[in-house]
Amino acid sequence: MEINIYKTKAEMGAAAAAVTTEKLQQALARRGEACMVLATGASQFEVLNALVKKPVDWSKVTCFHMDEYIGIGDNHPASFRRYLRERFVSRVPALKTFHYVNGSAPDPQAECDRLEALISKKYVDVVQCGIGENGHLAFNDPPADFETERSYLMVELDEACRRQQLGEGWFKTLDDVPRCALTISIRQIMKAGRIVCTVPDERKAQAVKDCLKSAVSNHHPASILQQHPDCHLFLDNAAASRLEKR
């Protein structure tokens, strides 16, 4: 794992976007197409802002959405579909395809099956992700399922995860935060050619330390990134504050 630490979130986001762009351009040159998975949340603000300005032929790029709450519409202020539509899809030239996770689907398992059928036909060049305050990767809260071969899952969100969403201002009360979500699986994330993980803020510092300095464990889900051969971790000084100085 390559660890990169920056003074500001803007520098961190720009560097992460550059590494993502490099991998996409390599795929486009080699295969004439590329595929990526996009995350959401506060950790991705600066990354996406930089990525939409990069010289990528988006008409040849297929994107998958990482996760979504079950039971909220795509115009809800906390909807990740809305987040990506506003912060990415509407800001780049026409994408080849964007596969959203439909948290409003009447049959959540059927929605997981639909997404699995689509992503199973693709080689994912890049996954962009973050690390949760509880160490989660996507919405795979601890103890995460490291064994399932399913590409997308229905999961229950633990209280730490739900409190993070409240703390970031996406919801007015804890009771408003959904208790269940659809998420890409750990094994599907690990299949990607490159993982670009961006983690800002002091509130993530303990999770960063746990996931980097502890043995790989589903109690620290993002610790699995230690085993990926091409993982790039981007931190700001605050998120890196509990790591030993190098």
Secondary structure, 3 states (H helix, E strand, C coil): CEEEEECCHHHHHHHHHHHHHHHHHHHHHHHCCEEEEECCCHHHHHHHHHHCCCCCCHHHEEEEECEEECCCCCCCCCCHHHHHHHHCHHHCCCCCEEECCCCCCCCHHHHHHHHHHHHCCCCCCEEEECCCCCCCECCECCCCCCCCCCCEEEEECCHHHHHHHHHCCCCCCHHHCCCEEEEECHHHHHCCCEEEEEECCHHHHHHHHHHHHCCCECCEHHHHHHHCCCEEEEEECCCCCCCCCC
